[in-house]
Amino acid sequence: MKELEEIVKAFRAIDAAERHYRTVLRKHLKAGRVQQVDVANALKRTREMIRRDAMTEEERDRIRQADAERKRAKRAGATAD
């Protein structure tokens, strides 16, 4: 069981680190201390990825819902043909 506990602890640390990264990113972008393009280049990620990383959970949920709706509409359109 000790091994399983270690795995669970490590997994939870990933989640905490991601939340911290997103909070720090959002704070510094909003304050204008860094530019999105500089972060993207430093992390070797696209600017779109950085933009989404900087979103709040509520904003990310709205994007997910819009994406899901677009996919549903596309599938419905494809089956209507």
C-alpha positions in Angstrom: 0.0 0.0 0.0 2.9 2.3 0.6 3.7 2.3 -3.1 0.1 3.2 -4.0 0.1 6.1 -1.5 3.3 7.4 -3.1 1.7 7.3 -6.6 -1.4 9.1 -5.3 0.7 11.7 -3.6 2.8 12.3 -6.8 -0.3 12.6 -8.9 -1.8 15.2 -6.5 1.4 17.2 -6.7 1.0 17.4 -10.5 -2.4 18.9 -10.1 -1.2 21.4 -7.4 1.8 22.4 -9.6 -0.5 23.0 -12.6 -2.8 25.2 -10.6 0.1 27.1 -9.3 1.6 27.6 -12.8 -1.7 28.8 -14.1 -2.2 31.2 -11.2 1.3 32.7 -11.6 1.0 32.9 -15.4 -2.3 34.7 -15.2 -1.0 37.1 -12.6 2.2 38.1 -14.5 0.4 38.3 -17.9 -2.3 40.5 -16.4 0.2 42.8 -14.7 2.1 43.1 -18.0 5.4 41.8 -16.5 5.8 39.3 -19.3 4.5 38.9 -22.8 2.6 35.9 -23.9 5.0 35.3 -26.8 8.0 35.2 -24.5 6.3 32.6 -22.3 5.4 30.6 -25.3 8.9 30.6 -26.6 10.4 29.8 -23.2 8.1 26.9 -22.7 8.1 25.8 -26.3 4.3 26.0 -26.4 2.0 27.8 -28.8 0.6 31.2 -27.9 -2.9 29.6 -28.0 -1.8 27.1 -25.4 -0.5 29.9 -23.1 -3.7 31.8 -23.6 -5.8 28.8 -22.5 -3.4 28.1 -19.6 -3.9 31.6 -18.3 -7.7 31.3 -18.3 -9.7 30.9 -15.1 -11.6 27.6 -14.6 -14.8 29.4 -15.5 -13.4 30.6 -18.8 -12.0 27.2 -19.6 -15.4 25.6 -18.9 -17.1 28.0 -21.3 -14.5 27.1 -24.0 -15.0 23.4 -23.4 -18.8 23.8 -23.6 -18.5 25.9 -26.9 -16.2 23.3 -28.4 -18.5 20.4 -27.4 -21.5 22.3 -28.9 -19.6 22.9 -32.1 -18.7 19.2 -32.4 -22.3 18.2 -31.7 -23.5 20.6 -34.4 -20.9 19.4 -36.9 -21.9 15.7 -36.2 -25.6 16.6 -36.6 -24.9 18.4 -39.8 -22.9 15.4 -41.1 -25.7 12.9 -40.3 -28.3 15.2 -41.9 -26.7 14.9 -45.4 
